[in-house]
Amino acid sequence: MNIQEALEIVSKTHSGMVRSHNEDSVAYDAACGLVVLADGMGGYNAGEVASGIAISVISTEIKQRLDSVCPERNNEAGEDVGMALLRENVQKANAAIFKAAQGQPQYAGMGTTVVSALFYDNRVAVAHVGDSRMYRLRGETFETITRDHSLLQEQIDGGMISKEDARQSRNKNLVTRAVGIDSDVEVEVHVHEVQVGDIYLLCSDGLNDMVEDEDIGSTVEMLQANLPLAAGQLIEMANDNGGRDNVSVILVKVKGDFAAQRGWTAKLLSWFKS
């Protein structure tokens, strides 16, 4: 089964109940298994500019590169090409945002979180910077598969605050990494095996700040047969609970096997690409 047939992808974004404009940006391309979500930050709509640049650079560059490379192959460093593509292009987005901010005073200090995933060969490579998240529902188990780059997460990891107390913390939105703030950025990248039936949720913190993980998970599980309805329900729950921030979600359901073609089929495909 090709990647487009194997994946069902839906996305939804909303400005929330308080903000006058939406600084989140989302994009996906089922034909190449790419999903990207960014949550911008900065005054005078600069956050919207930063997240838009990130989405544009990452989506455009990766789709172009996938015309000539196989993401499941190993590179010289021994990692999946798909992982390297995500890392390199989040770094390209970082450079583009940083350059724009340096050149235009109204954009000074702008930046964005990013969480992006590339599905290939029954795997998913995930790259993230900041506190936008990726969750996975597998069977009845709903869990986070990214770890926030935030002051609050560092306090939780260090035993300074419990997860329960963290819900009430004022430090929720203090990220320790963001795309575009500095000339370089450290991108966290991991690869996970995928199973048929898995559902992956990418979201900005406008969702998980407003809705408990348990309620997010139960909603995805209950509405997994109707992803558009699930996406809409998650947005509505965040807004019903105050909607203090923009809220964006991308849902990806794995409907079939998408193992890479090998042997003579793979050779033929590589000849067509070259």
N, C-alpha and C positions, 0 to 999 in steps of 0.2 A: 504494500500500500504506500502511495507517495505521501509526503508530509502534509500536503494540503487536505487530502482525504482523511488522514489520521487524526488531525487536530480540529477541534471546534474552538473558535476564539471569539469572545465578545468583550467590548470595553464600554465604559460609561464614565463621564466626568461631570462635576457640578461645582458651582462656585461656593456652595454652602449657604448658610442663613445669615452670615455676618459680613463676609467679604463682598466688595462691590464688583470684583473681577476675579477671573480664574487664572492663577499662576501655575497650575498643573498642566502638563502636556502628556499625551499618550499616543502611541502608534503601534501598529502590528502589521505583519505581512504573513499570512498563513502559507503562502506559496514557498517561503523559505524558512518558516518556523521561528520567526523573530518577533519578540514583543519588547516594548520599551516604555517605561513610565518615569516621568521626572516631576519633581516638586520644587518650583523655583522660589528664590528668596531675593529680596532687594526692594528698595523704595521706588516710587514713580514708575510702577509697572515693570521694573527691571527684572524681577523674578520671572515674569512671563516671557521676557526676551531670552533669559538664560535657559529656561526649560525648553523653549522652542528651538534654540540653537542645538542643545544637547540631542533632542529627538531627531532633528534634521540630519546632523552629522552622523550619529550612530546608525540610523536607518539607511541613509543613502550609501555610506561607505561599506557597510556590511553586505548589503544587497549586491553592490557592484563586485565585491571580492568573491562572493559565493558563486559568481558566474565562472570563476576560474580555479577555485580551490575546493577541496573536500573537507568539511569541518571535522569529520571523524578521524582523519589522518593525524599522525604525530608530527610535530615540527622538530627542529634541531634540538630543542630543549627537552623533548620527550613528552610534551603535553599536547592535548588535542588542539588542532588548528582552531576549532570553534572557540575554545577558551581564550586563545591568543587574540582572535578577532575581536571579541568583546572587550578585553583589556585595552588593546591598542586603540580602539575607536572611542572608548570612554575617555582615554587620555587625549585623543584628538579633539574631542568635544571640550575638554578642559582647556586646551590651548586656545581654541576658538573663542570661548567665553572670556577667558582671561585677557586675550588681545582686544576684544570688543570693549571690555570694561576699562582697559588702559587708555583706549583711544577716545572714549566718549564719557565726559565727566558725569552725566546723568546716570550712567550705568556702573559707576565705581562701586566695588564691593559686591556686585551681584554674583549669584551662584545658584546651584541647584543640586538636589539629591538625584540619584539615578538608580533604578533597578531594572536590569535587562536580562532577558533569557533567550537562548538559541537552542531550539530542539533539533536533534539529528541522531540517527542511528540508535534509536531507543534510549537516548540520553538527553539531559538538559544541562547546558552550561549556564551558570547564573553569575552575573557581575553586579556588584552594587557599591554605592558610595553614599553614606548618610543614613537616614532612618526610614526611607521607603522600603517596604518589606515584600517578601515572597513567602507564601504559605503553601502547604500541600495537604490535600485531603486524599488519603489512601485507605479505602475501606471505611472504617469508623474512626480512624486516627487523623486528627487535624493538628498540624504542627507548623511552627515557623522554621524555614530552612535558610533564612538569613539572620544575621545578628546586627542590630543597630550600631552604627558608629555615632554614639551619643554619650554625653556626660552621664545621663541616667543609667545607661547600660553599663558603663564603667563602674558606677557606684553599686549596681546590683552584683556585677561580677566580683567586686572587691568586698562584698559582704557589708557594705556601709548602709544599705537600705534593702528592705524586702520587696518582692514583686508586688505585694499588696499595698505597701506604703508608696511604691513608685507610681501607682495610679493617681495619687493625690499630689504628686510632686510638681513644683513650679518649674523644674528643669527639663520638662518633657521635650521641648523643642530646641535644646542646645546641642547641635550636632558637632562632632569632633572632626568630621571630614565632609567636604562638599566639593562639587565639580565647579571649577572656574574661579575659586577664591585665590588660589596660589598658582604659580607657574607649573608646578608638578602636583600630581595627585596619586595617592596609593589606592588602587582598585582591588577590591577583594573578589576573587573568582573561584568558584567551585563547580564540579560536575557531579551530577546525580543520575543514577539509573532510573528509567521511567517504566512504569507498568501501565498496561491497558486499564482504563477506569480511573486513573489518577486525575485529580483536578488541581490546577495550580492557580493561586490568586496572587496577583501583584497589586499593591495598593499604596497610596500616599498616607501619611500619618493622620490625615483628616478622617480616615476610617477608624484605625485602631486607637486613636486618642478618644474617640467618641463612643466606640462600641467594644465591649469586652471580647477577647479572643474566643471565649467559649460560645458567645452568641454569634460571632462571625462564622465559626465552624459549623454550628448547628444549622444556620441559614443556608450555607453552601451545601451541606449534606441533604437537607430537606428539599432544596430546589435544584439539585444537580441534574435533573432531567430537563430543566428549562433554564439555561444559563442567562438569557436576556432578563428573565424575571428575577433570577438570583442577583444579578448586577444591580438592577433597579431597586431591589429590596435592601441591599447593603447601603446604597446611597441614601435611601429613605430613612433607614435606621440611624445613620450618622446625623442626618438633618433633624430628625425627631428628637435626638438627644442633645441638640443645641447647635449642631452644624457650625462650630466656631472657625472652621478652616475649609479651604477647598477640599473636595474629596473625589478621588479617582480610583477606579478598579479596572483590572483586566483579568478575565477568567479564561483559562485554557483547559479543555477537557481532552484527554487522550482516548480516542475512540478505536484505535487499531495499532497494529505493529508497524513501525517505520524503520526497520533495520536497513542499513545502507546496502546498496547493490554491490556484490563482489564478483570476482572471477571475470569471465568474458563480458558480462553486462557492464561491469565497472570500467573495464578497458575501453569498451565502445563509447561509454559516456565521457571518459576522459579525452578520447580522441576528438569528440564533438566539441568539448570545451576548449581544446588547444588550438 
